[in-house]
Amino acid sequence: FPAFFSPTSGISAPSRVDNADEVARAFLASVELGLPNGMLIAVPNIDPAGDAVEIAIRDTIEEADKLGIKGRDVTPFILKKVSSLTGGDSLRSNTALVKRNAEIGTDIALSIAHLKNSRGEDKSFYMNDIFREGSHTSKDKGEEMSRVVVMGGSVVDIVAKSNNKIISCTSNPGTCSESEGGVGRNIAEVLGQLGAKPIFCTAVGNDSRGKTLRQRMEDDYDITKERQKINVISGANTATYLAILGPDGDLLNAIADMDVLNEIPVPNEATIASADYLVVDANPTVGKLVEAAQTAYRFDTTVIFDPTSVPKAAVVGRNSDFLSCVSYAFPNVDELLHMTKSTSANLRSKFLYENDFALLKEYTKEVLGGMHSKSAHLVVTLGAKGVFLASKAGDNHEFEFKHFPAKQLVQVSNCTGAGDTLVGVFVNSLLNGNTIVESI
């Protein structure tokens, strides 16, 4: 078995092949037998750097331990130090190995395609074709990648709307309805309806409501089972939200049973890396949101955040590890206030009734200052006054602002989910190549 910088390690290999065709035949035999294992192909280094490198590595590892270098910082430290100690021999050898691996990998891929074609199989070779049901691999059969990944809550919404002004401590005549909701689910539904084929990460209980939610995603919103990354939790209730609306459709009060949302999974690294956009609401735990956002940041995947509610905006929206990875956020006025350090109750009315938006500009600047360092945008929903866009861009972090008035003479029947719909349509518009202003 080869070592990294040497063609031999002194350890016997469990199996040996001498060309790409032998690898291809062994691999296809394994697939045909339905074996769950993968294959590791070790390629000997044809430009070894010699024993000096092994000694340098050993010495550098000891030095790293003494200096307290840990985790992801170890590898770059060792490579740089060893290259210096060996006069560049390790870098030369490493480069040769990378090129050799690419050559061997290409030869194996071509051999597999040739053998499949000679058997009358499809010329195309996709990983999805070869993994069978029940295989314990890191890829699910038919797993799809997508340009947009949504991570957030799936909730059953129960909406009660009074016919008249609510009278406390008694029953009020009105209407009750039940529907699928949750900020993340609402956004994923909109994207699915518009043909964006989102991947959706969420959690539900193993109950009738959870089963209905999952089935509706596939049947009505084009979120197929392959693109549903759902934790189904035994013994838990599917998240349920009870909203009480006044006769004008405005929200008066609500109760939320949301414990299961703590089990929302984080998309895997490959899923995030392949996407253009990662859309998150504030329902997952802060730790999971930070993990997902930082992964997206590493792979230049744009993070879009819906603060979800005032309490969640106050926690997640002030977390610097998370917010510094976010490029777009969609708070309403109350959520924006709680993402800042000031939560004065009097400020809301000032925001909504000032004509020049001077105060709103100052508070959006504060939040933008903590967001993505390259560019960031806040899309603040103002109810009947429309939408306010605040942007930060350029090396000098110049701020730009634009107000989008709401259309007049719109009769409001129910404002629940309106902001989520805005996010979904906005993201889909960006996917179609439109500008931020055009998308709003």
C-alpha positions, 0 to 999 in steps of 0.5 A, a space after each residue: 500500500 502506498 504512502 503519500 510521498 512514497 510508492 511504498 509504506 511497508 503495509 501490505 495492500 488487501 487487493 491489487 489491480 494493474 489497470 483501469 479495466 480491472 478496477 472497472 470490472 471489480 466495481 461493476 461486479 460489486 454494483 451488480 451484487 448489490 454490495 453496500 461498500 464503496 471502493 478506495 483506489 490508492 495510486 502510488 506516487 511516481 515522483 516520490 520525495 524520499 525519506 527526507 519528507 517523512 522525517 520532515 513531516 514527523 518533525 513538523 507534526 511534533 512542532 504543531 503539537 508544541 505550538 498548539 495548532 489544531 483542527 483545520 489549521 494543521 494541514 496547511 501548517 504541515 504542507 507549508 513547513 514541510 515544503 520549506 524544510 525539503 526545499 520544495 521537494 514535497 510540493 513537487 511530489 504532491 503536484 505530481 500525485 494530484 495530476 496522476 490521480 486525475 489521470 487514473 480517475 479519468 481512465 477508470 471513469 472511461 473504462 466503466 462507461 465503456 464496459 457499461 456501453 458494451 453491455 448495452 447499458 446507457 452510455 451516461 454514467 451517473 452515481 444515481 444509476 448505480 446505488 440500489 435500494 437499501 444501500 448504506 451509502 452517503 448518497 440516496 438513490 436518485 438524490 438530486 441537487 438544486 440551485 436553492 436549498 431551504 432550511 426551516 419550519 414546517 407547521 400546520 396553521 390553524 387560523 381563526 378569524 372573528 367576524 367582529 371586534 374580539 371580545 375577551 373571555 368568551 367565544 366569538 363568531 367567526 371562521 376557522 381553517 387549517 392549512 400547511 404553513 411554517 416560514 421555511 415550508 411556505 418559502 419552499 412551496 412558493 419556489 416549488 410552485 414556480 418551478 425552482 425545484 428546491 431541496 427542503 430540510 425540515 422536521 415533523 412528527 410521526 403523526 397524521 399531520 406530518 404525513 399529510 405535510 410530506 405528501 402534499 409537498 410532493 403532490 402539489 408543490 413539486 418537492 419530490 421525496 428525493 428533495 425532501 430532507 425531513 427528520 420524522 420524529 417518533 412521539 413528537 407533535 408536528 409543529 402547530 400554529 394557532 392564529 387569532 385574526 381580527 375582522 380586518 385580517 390583522 393578527 391579534 394573538 397566536 400560540 405556537 407548539 414548535 418543539 419538533 423544529 429543534 430537530 431540523 437537519 443541517 443540509 450536507 456540505 455537498 448540497 450547500 456547495 452545489 446551490 446558488 442560494 441557502 434560504 433559512 428561517 429562524 426555527 432551527 437551533 442557533 447552532 445549526 443555523 451557524 453551521 449551515 451559514 458558515 458552510 455556505 459562506 465557505 462555498 460562496 453560496 448566498 445565505 438568505 434569512 427570514 427572521 420568522 418572529 420577534 423573539 427569534 429575531 432578537 436571538 438569531 439576528 444578533 448572533 454575529 457568527 451567523 449574521 456575518 454570513 448572511 447576504 439578504 434578510 427579510 425582517 418586518 419593522 418589529 423584527 428589524 428593531 429586535 435585530 438591533 440593540 434598541 427595542 423601544 416600543 415607540 420606534 415602530 410608529 415612528 418608522 411607519 409614519 416618517 416620510 423620509 425614512 431617516 430613522 429606518 435608514 439608521 437602524 438598517 445601517 446598524 444591522 447591515 454593518 454586521 452582515 456579509 462583508 462584501 455586500 448585504 441587503 435588508 428587505 424590510 416589510 412595512 405592511 400597508 406602506 410597502 417595502 424598504 430596501 437598504 443595501 451595503 456594497 463596495 469596499 467603502 461599504 456605501 449605503 443605498 436605500 429605496 422605497 417600494 410603495 404598496 399598491 393601493 386599494 388592496 383588500 386584505 383578507 389574511 396577511 399570514 404568510 405574505 412575507 414568506 411569499 415575498 421571499 420565495 418569489 424574490 429568490 425565484 426571480 434572482 434565479 431567473 437572472 433578475 436584479 434585486 430591484 426587479 425582484 422586489 
